[in-house]
Amino acid sequence: MSIKYLHTMVRVLDLEASMAFYQLLGLKETKRTENEKGRFALVFMAPPNQPECPVELTCHFGHLAYRVDNIYEMCQTLMEAGVTINRPPRDGHMAFVRSPDNISIELLQAGDALDPCEPWASMENTGHW
């Protein structure tokens, strides 16, 4: 089973002020996604020549994100070790767990989403993620 770092999402209070700060550090905007209902924007900023190391800025919530080879296997391993699966991978694509320090971790399936299967497909969210 392999895992690949994707990004760190940082919750910001003022998106424009935060972007200006990261620009002072030399980071450039590499991608922007606007929520279809206009509730929030996701702005990815990375150092020059390092697009694979972005910080994601949002007014939503912060987390670390990793891509995994098999999201069901990863969640099963975590669950067997006593980790709560806060947002199960019902869609075969995304799950959220929390570290012992209460840091939200997003797990994303590499490639296409896996076909939905049990126990994940009918598992409810637990706590917050």
Residue pairs with C-beta under 8 A, 6 or more apart in sequence:
1 68
1 69
1 70
1 73
1 74
1 77
2 68
2 69
3 66
3 67
3 68
3 69
3 74
4 66
4 67
4 68
4 110
5 64
5 65
5 66
6 65
6 66
6 67
6 106
6 108
7 44
7 53
7 54
7 55
7 56
7 64
7 65
8 55
8 56
8 62
8 63
8 64
8 65
9 42
9 55
9 56
9 57
9 58
9 60
9 61
9 62
9 63
9 64
9 65
9 106
10 18
10 55
10 56
10 57
10 58
10 62
11 58
11 59
11 60
11 61
11 62
12 18
12 57
12 58
12 59
13 59
15 41
15 43
15 57
15 58
15 59
18 57
19 29
19 43
19 45
19 57
22 45
22 55
22 57
23 45
25 47
26 47
26 48
27 45
27 46
27 47
27 55
28 45
28 46
28 47
28 48
29 43
29 44
29 45
30 44
30 45
30 46
30 51
30 54
31 42
31 43
31 44
31 54
32 41
32 42
32 43
32 44
33 41
33 42
34 41
35 41
35 42
39 60
40 58
40 59
40 60
41 58
41 59
42 56
42 57
42 58
42 60
43 56
43 57
43 58
44 54
44 55
44 56
44 57
45 54
45 55
45 57
46 52
46 53
46 54
46 55
47 53
56 65
61 104
62 104
63 96
63 103
63 104
63 105
63 106
64 103
64 104
64 105
64 106
65 105
65 106
65 107
65 108
66 105
66 106
66 107
66 108
67 107
67 108
67 109
67 110
68 74
68 107
68 108
68 109
68 110
69 110
70 109
70 114
71 89
71 92
71 93
71 94
71 95
71 107
71 108
71 109
71 114
72 89
72 92
72 114
72 117
72 120
74 95
74 107
75 85
75 88
75 89
75 95
75 97
75 107
75 120
78 85
78 97
79 85
83 97
84 97
84 98
84 126
84 127
85 95
85 96
85 97
85 123
85 126
86 96
86 97
86 98
86 104
86 125
86 126
86 127
86 128
86 129
87 94
87 95
87 96
87 125
87 129
88 95
88 120
88 123
88 124
88 125
89 95
89 107
89 109
89 114
89 120
90 116
90 120
90 121
90 122
90 123
91 113
91 116
92 109
92 113
92 114
92 115
92 116
92 117
92 120
93 108
93 109
93 113
93 114
94 106
94 107
94 108
94 109
95 106
95 107
96 104
96 105
96 106
96 107
96 129
97 104
97 105
97 107
97 129
98 104
98 105
98 127
98 129
99 105
104 129
